[in-house]
Amino acid sequence: MTLAAIFGCAGHGLTEREAAFFRDAAPWGFILFKRNVDSPEQVRALVDQLRATVGRADAPVLIDQEGGRVARLTPPHWRRYPPGHAYGQIPSAETRSDIAWLGARLMARDLFDLGINVDCAPVLDVPAPQGHEIIGDRAYGDGPEVVAGLGRAAAMGLLAGGVLPIIKHIPGHGRAAADSHLDLPIVDASMSELEARDFAPFRALADMPLAMTAHVVYAAVDPTLPATTSPKVIGTVIRDWIGFDGLLISDDLSMKALSGDFADRARDSLSAGCDIVLHCNGDAKEMAAVAGGSCLLDGDAARRAGAALGRIAAGPAPFDAAEGRRRFDAAFGERFAA
């Protein structure tokens, strides 16, 4: 039996306590952060350790590798990649889509080599002038069409490399005036404004296998609860209007936008319609509480989880990495060559 949860760990390797907890809890997957990364050999060993605790060779192992300021794998062992905004600045629409695909395909190669099979990217948020800089240059552009187009190119590049993309932060964080890591953002835009701009890229990519929620209140839909814990937002916006039937993962439950104890945060997210809850910081007491508030993965959630993993079951498609790197470096010069 599998718990509808994803957990992080504290360091470069598992402690005995962590390994025992993961064996007992049997989470669906795991997530890595910079604190978990030292060298390629160490990361591969940690990934193997994590999967061994749950006895599933394909257990999802996630990482945030967007490029720019959100990158857990960095030099000297891994190359730099640009933020989403840099792709949107390439003059030719055809070329920027090609390079966005290529950048994601190269990142997927880095991840697949380590055994990591899920990337928390692409960002489909459309920034607004009043929006907090937490999104900023992570966005591909300033309009929904550019964001959707380049987001799809990046998602397909990851899939071609045997890595699942997670579209985020559904149904849209770009208009939020606060950083949900620290506060609960409240968006007062009308439903017509949200549908035309914020929600539109997610609707365009509703066929993707995984999505991560936004800890944002959309007053036009639910004036009280953020999307993660709102049955209204998940039901009427994410599942209905957007049409997303993939696996829905909460953003990190330890973010300060959410309130209540961790068992309640997990319970509320799953009750609202999330399929999986995510807890990132590796704190043992918090993880135990999240596990206590979570449920087993079954029904539609289990179906969606299986369908997602099925998208990468065949592994990476053939790819000339040397030629790919040459083309990528030609597009960006030396800025992202190291």
Beta strands, then each sheet from edge to edge (+ up, - down):
strand 1: 3-7
strand 2: 27-32
strand 3: 61-63
strand 4: 65-67
strand 5: 70-71
strand 6: 118-119
strand 7: 164-170
strand 8: 186-187
strand 9: 210-213
strand 10: 217-218
strand 11: 247-252
strand 12: 276-279
sheet 1: 1+ 2+ 3+ 6+ 7+ 9+ 11+ 12+ 1+
sheet 2: 4+ 5-
sheet 3: 8+ 10+
end
